[in-house]
Amino acid sequence: MKHCLSAIMLFLSVSVFAQETVVEKFQKITTIPQAQAYIDANPQLKPALLKLSAGKDTTLIDKRLLRQKQGDIFSVGYVTYKVLEAKESIQFRASYIFLDGGSLSPSEVETLKKEIMGKINAGENFAALSDKYTMDGNKTKGDTDWFYGEYSFPKEFQEAVAKHAKGEVFFLDVADKDWHYIIKKTYDDDVKKDITVLRANGR
């Protein structure tokens, strides 16, 4: 009887130690259906799927979750989270003046750059200068509207705008096409991020 009781106790202790933690279980979950199956099988842990959006969900824990990458797992107190999906996009907006190196000599391009920058530095309106000088027929006073992606503007244009802060005026030369831009970044980047998170009590 004593040996039987010892064997039962040993079996129970091995079972307890063999149980996976919440973190270990979360490591195996990579899809929404898998997460839903976990939720259905573990109601005692109060699991749930959370859908959060940057700028919309603003509690401290929401902000922390929105800083994570897809696949990240972490615990706060006695609650564990896993980011199952993360979709992020960034849009930019600027105004520009385009100078066509195919129609102007290099010295003419440089002369115009200096002339236009002198007027900008003197406080003249960028939109009015774009109307006067741009050489691509832009009828929007140089405003790009919000843009992202290869079909919006040349890759070099997009990368240049991304590197600058709102209000900065800078030059961009696309040498292989002989295109020359004077660009003013007019808005802070518009960052959109949506995530789906699995949460459950336990660690």
N, C-alpha and C positions, 0 to 999 in steps of 0.2 A: 504493500500500500504506500509505504514511504517512498519507494523507488518510483512508483507510478505518479505520485504527486510531484516529485522532483522533475520527472520527465515532462509533465504538463506545464509546470512553471517555466522550464527551459524552453519549451515550444512557444509559450506565450511571449517570453522575453525576446526570442529570436524574431517572432512575428512583428513585435513592436519596433525593434531595431531595423527590420527589413522594409518597413513602410516608407514610401517615398515622401519627401517633403513637398510642400507646395511649389517651391522653386524648381525642384527636380521634375515635377509633373509639367510645369509651365515650359520647361526647356523642350519638351516633346511636342508641344502644341504650336503649330505654325499656321493654321487656317481657321477661319471663322466657324465652319462646321465642327472642327475638332474642339474649339472653345465652347460651342454650344453643347456638345456632348459632355464636356467636363462640367458645365453648369448644371445640366440635368442630373448628373451622377453624384454631385456633391452639394446638395442644398444646405447642409449644415455649415458650410463655409461662407454662405451668403455671397456666392460668386455673381458677377455681372459683366456685361459688355458695355463699355462707355464709348461714346462717339464725341470727340472734342474738336473744336476749331479755334485757330489762333485769332485773337481779337474778340471772340465771342465768349469763350470760357475763360474766366479770369481769376478763379480762386488760386491760392498758392500751389495746391497740389496739381491743379489743371495746368498752370504755367510750367511746373516742373515736368509734367508728363509731355507737354508739347515741345520741350527741349530735347527729348529722347529720340533715338533713331529706331527704325523698324527692327524688331527682334530683341530690343533691350528689356531686361528684367531687373527690377529692384524692389526693395521692401521699405516701407515707411511705417515705423512702429510694428504693429502686428498685421499689417496688410501688405500683400504682394501684388505687383502690377507687371503686365507684359504688353508691350506695344506690338500688336499683331499687324497693323497696316499703318503706313505713314505716307501721305501724298503731299508734296510741297511744290509750289511754283512761285516764281518771282517775276513781276512785271516792272518795266522801267518807263520813264517818261522824260522827254527832253525837248528842246527846241534847237534848230540848227540852221546854218547857212552853208549851202553847198557851192563849191567852186570847182568847175570842170577843167582839169588839167589837159583834156583833149582839145579844148578851145583856147586855152591860155598858155602862154609860155611860163616856165618855172619862175622867172623874175616877175611876171605879171601876177602870178598867184601870191608870191611873197609880198608884193606891194599892196595887193588887196587885203591880205591878212592883217598887215600893219595898219592900214587905213581903217578897217572895220574894228579891230581891237581898240584903236585909239578912240573911236566913237563910243564903243561899249564902255570903256573906262571913264569916258566923259559923262556917262549917265544916259546915253541915248537908248531908246526903247528897242529891245532885241527883236521883237516881232516886226517893228517897222523896218529895221535894218535887214531882216530876212526877206521881207517883201521887196526891198530895193535891190539886194545883191544876189540872192540865191539863184542858181542856174539850172535847177531841175524842174521848174514849173510848179513847185509846191504852192498850193493856194490856201494853206492852213496857217499862214504866218509862221511857218517853220515848226509848228507843234507836231510832234510825232504821235500824239495820243499815247495810250498805254500799249506797250509792245513787248513781245517775247517770241523768240524762235527764228529760225533761219529764213522764213518767208516774210518777216517783218522788215528787217534792216540787215545790212551786211554783218557778218559775225564780228568783224573788227569794231563796228559801231556799237554793237550791243556790249561787247567786252569793255570798251572804253567807258561807256556810260556807267556800267556796273562798278567800275573802280573809283568813280568820283562821287562827291557829296552834293546834295541839293544846293543850288546856287552857284556852283563852280562853272567857269567858262574855260574851255580848253580846245586845243587843236587835235584833229585826227587826220592822218594821211594814209590812204589805202594805196600803197605804191604800185602794186601790180595793175590796178585799174586807173591810176592817175586821178583818183578822186580825193578831194580835200574838203574837210568839214571844220567849221567853227561851231562848237556845241555848247549849249547851256543846259545843265541838268536842272529841271524845273520842279521835280517832286522827289520826296523820299521813296525808296523802293517799296512796292506794294507786295508784301509777302503773304502768301496764303498757305496754310498748313492744316490738314485734316488728319486725325489719327483715330484708330479703333484700338481700345485697350481692354484686356481681360484683367479683372481684379478679383481677389478672393482673400478672405481672412486666413491668416497663417503665414508661415515662412518656410 
